[in-house]
Amino acid sequence: MLIASMVVGDDDGHADYFRADQAWPHIVILTVGYMISRGLAKSSSRDPYDDNR
């Protein structure tokens, strides 16, 4: 996402719709969403953790 925000530019007279300063909030939102989804997946796991296997 950071590379895409860097590469997209205002070449050929077109406006830049995905600026680098807009990329950081998107990355934060995606990271928080991923962390919440992983937490929910691990909390609903029914396999008990046991070192004695």
C-alpha positions as CSV (number, residue, x, y, z in Angstrom):
1,M,0.0,0.0,0.0
2,L,2.9,2.4,0.7
3,I,4.5,1.6,-2.6
4,A,1.2,2.2,-4.4
5,S,0.7,5.6,-2.6
6,M,4.3,6.5,-3.6
7,V,3.9,5.4,-7.3
8,V,0.6,7.0,-8.0
9,G,1.2,10.6,-9.0
10,D,-0.3,13.5,-10.8
11,D,1.4,12.8,-14.1
12,D,-0.2,13.8,-17.4
13,G,-2.5,16.4,-15.8
14,H,-4.5,13.8,-13.7
15,A,-5.1,14.4,-10.1
16,D,-3.5,12.2,-7.4
17,Y,-6.4,10.4,-5.7
18,F,-4.3,8.2,-3.4
19,R,-1.7,10.5,-1.7
20,A,0.9,9.2,0.7
21,D,-0.6,11.0,3.7
22,Q,-3.9,9.1,3.1
23,A,-2.1,5.8,3.0
24,W,-1.1,5.8,6.7
25,P,-4.7,5.9,8.1
26,H,-5.6,3.0,5.7
27,I,-2.7,1.0,6.9
28,V,-3.6,1.6,10.6
29,I,-7.2,0.6,9.9
30,L,-6.1,-2.6,8.1
31,T,-3.6,-3.5,10.9
32,V,-6.2,-3.0,13.7
33,G,-8.7,-5.1,11.7
34,Y,-6.2,-7.8,11.2
35,M,-5.3,-7.8,14.9
36,I,-8.9,-8.0,15.9
37,S,-9.7,-10.8,13.5
38,R,-6.7,-12.8,14.7
39,G,-7.7,-12.3,18.3
40,L,-11.2,-13.5,17.6
41,A,-9.9,-16.5,15.7
42,K,-7.6,-17.5,18.6
43,S,-10.2,-16.8,21.3
44,S,-12.7,-19.2,19.6
45,S,-10.2,-22.0,19.2
46,R,-11.3,-25.0,21.2
47,D,-8.0,-26.9,21.2
48,P,-6.4,-26.6,24.6
49,Y,-2.7,-25.7,24.7
50,D,-0.7,-28.5,26.3
51,D,3.1,-28.9,26.4
52,N,2.9,-32.6,27.1
53,R,2.3,-34.0,23.7
